[in-house]
């Protein structure tokens, strides 16, 4: 008998240094809210409430831990010395104060950028492949891959998994992970079609590209991951994002399109050569399928109803498409901002009332994350797992009532109610964060995954 197979949503737990520093060029929310006072405690609790809501719907939901911040090892690599962490923070402020916000960023909460995951039904060797994103287009995020790799290896252990190194850093193979990758299938256990979306060519400068904001994913990085993951032939599509959308603030494909199973929900201006892209996806999904198998379903949102500006401000497409157990159709998990923008709210109401693929829209309060430019889809990494793989996992990361209560209590104990950018200069933040994360690794049974845990004590 075939084991039951699930798509597990692994959500990033917001870290203790969550703040609004405006570090992400091209992310309009991040830039527009720079300097505001953040609440790390509220951010983490909102994230946990989202995880609990999806678990209560019957989905398999899990958690990924935050990274160590401020990241003292990065400051040391950049030549900032000191006998203690407090000395290093003080010397950073004296010699290179611009570094402090970067090494303190809690951007690792958006685990859609953590890695690209190709599940076992899609690969020639029948194993699940992970490639941590190099995130080389932004310094504050380029710090993440090493810790991300440790976390993934701590959770996904054994012969079922293959862990690759990040692609070489630099502009040619810039890779931002699953935010530019979607998997389509009829059932999660079946061979799917992996859809990679890039912003620009790295080597062919004659091809179209954005002019105002950087293209964070290259075609060459997508091609490298396809080779590295040994995907089944003819079961992947690589397409280009519309450069005009990137210049309008669509820094990742998951800000303008979202997919699940055999449904793609996207904006009219999401892709270059849209008709060709949709035809390729449909053909790839139908290939080798039963003659009567259905193809992809498409929901295209026209610019006349919702502009790219409104899509970016509401994060209509950074929603999650899910199929709760016992249902055939989709539920949309949307940020509350979608409810507060009239034309977006009206459109979602129309989908529920009149579109056969959508049953329900659930609005969640994720204001702390949204102000920094990350909605529901940014906060999760999807991993297809069988029952046996879930049962064999030694990490205590799968959400239930007990883990929710444990992590809520942990946040209440360790997190600050408020954090302004100026508060990053407080050396006590280093020690607060380390105490919290040291305890968290024990709660989640992850072992030593942080740099400070790997040093002699």
Steps between C-alpha positions, in 0.01 A plus 500: 500500500627846410579710803292812546692806386458856623626842405629635831512875556816585695456855631784717619479607864567873526825575684557718809663780298206567266526868406425742217834600350393532135784285367330341200529706181204437273276391789270800533353410838846449648615838370184693586489381863870544579556651842167402655495333839446126465368245747701176485258341746191583294673395180588157638156449654327598175713246316418229751130581476523450123668161546237395753217611269630282216558205733142539627379476139657154489812587302843370591674803649850532639743768616852607406704683767637853460868570448750640748489879488686728534749278319831561672699260275423720199632807680817309586542398136484868410787584734312627803669372813428501871551289809126461554185525290431835669840626387433386144165681491663815638783480247249450219322818602833687508646372172221368276157583646327421168573129560298466817153496344611248237642248747194545724232447235234239572439453125562126535138480625396499132592141433356505149852628431673233705540239227363336187351158573435230240298217655566133443227439238668753267860380506667224303656349814174512698648717775405846625762758406575824686708793376529786751460834323819706482303828529800676357313806375457642853783509755275461805351183351825358363589419863225237517596195285743333741255497790212407268696196384562389860130536585387302196752223570388483863137446400530303176740220590562169331522343159170647380660843462781659301643828629687712245723798561365842406583613148814715466442847638496797268270652241527224239336231716292717732240270657211596729350157555140384498362852466573451130404131483160329493408135464186386316347153527170319521595319821806575711623140465500519119772634274446875481614788283751736658461860390803728529467875443798729450541875474781530247771320306843533658713424196283616209479875554288549188193348668238718675559592863369747758653846505404640841535210744728193497392166357580272791467167318694415186410252231839339548429428868173329408678286241768405753242386755318292237829320427596471865163357605500254208139577414299266281540601134221710348353562848628850565441840343724807527329833425585868528327741730373822345778759550239775531350315796838487674536875451154541654611327822451131413839391632410127501258299288297413811396866522315469166407129466421201722424138420387179665426157355356574153407867552701812410369833632687787338488861385464585134845667502685230694696339216657572164333307218218388727308291246811298418582449869151370578504267200835354604380443858181331384685278253757396761234409757304293247809324367507131597166540680188293439313606186207639697716682755417867549758770438572819683239748607582868465359805675633813334430830675478782245672833554169673436368354825815502714811694406848377579517786753196365685624141471831599662339710773244235592720195436207335325734248336723446803211303639506126552287265292416194706270201470374403847441129556162382377469777241566496127529873451730769633502732798691828485697607809526878463644784708246735658625774267307331218178556693575870547550581128154524344569374148710209630238404759227515233703280269561239770129505583424435134742205492327334795153562364552426131825315428479120525865459611478719813292403803607749765729790590644519853653832608783502754669784687866502396554875529849476650627288212304691236657832602838350421380365166409138572154344483364148561689339210830664599479336841484140379712239325310203353643149532323187373535220757360152544349373825812293561728801451296706744500219755878449467577868549668540838454878514204628701383742230151383402231734628236379742331650805790408725774649283292813442464555873869427558619744235252768602634479856858510369428820304326664796802420716780617271378762251486876537171681455664774293818540299608813313799508263697694763448215748723275292793677665406343836760226560257318728302406189778256407472315829118508504488347153753230580323396818173476311642301208697265724176410675313473169736240355427284802124548466515406131759223553730639231839467663765767448420705189625849592854633485503588869398143586782353292773696679669361815308609808 
